[in-house]
């Protein structure tokens, strides 16, 4: 079933608002979960419980401790609009109603577009993850193992120059540059 562009824009705008609000509410938990995972690198125990971790993070770093929200929101917005616009235009203009499998093709288009667009928006999530542990006091986020980034744009530019904006994006072919190894004492 075809939908009008106006209806798609209205639904996507609503979805974007809901996605952004939920991301803003969940972002502190994402930062904490990332830091919990990074603790394993240096066998550290800085963060333990959810509420105590959020309190500790807010007390030590303030709102700046929850950095990375902007690139994640941008990635979410680009993903949402990219998926919906591509799926709409493919369904509306490339799939002919006389084609006997048109309904099946239209129903799978949005999911396939999600896979395609997620590859393009992956760098936004990577930058968010980098910023979550950037100079946070954990070994993996300290300057000897990672640069201290001034902003998400600084992080993006650095990863881009290093050719690492898509590192970790593939399920099958993962690579790590030789300068990214950790030495545990």
Buried (B, 14 or more C-beta within 10 A) or exposed (E): EEBEEEEBBEEBEEBBEEBBEEBEEEBBEBBBBBBBEBBEBBEBEBBEEEEEBBEBBBEEBEEEBBBBBBBBBBBBBBBBBBBBBBBBBBBBEEBEEEEEEBEEBBEEBBEBBBEEBBEBBBBBBBBBBBBBBBBBBBBBBBEEBBBEBEEBEBBBEBBEEEEBBBBEBEEEEEEEEEEEEEEEE
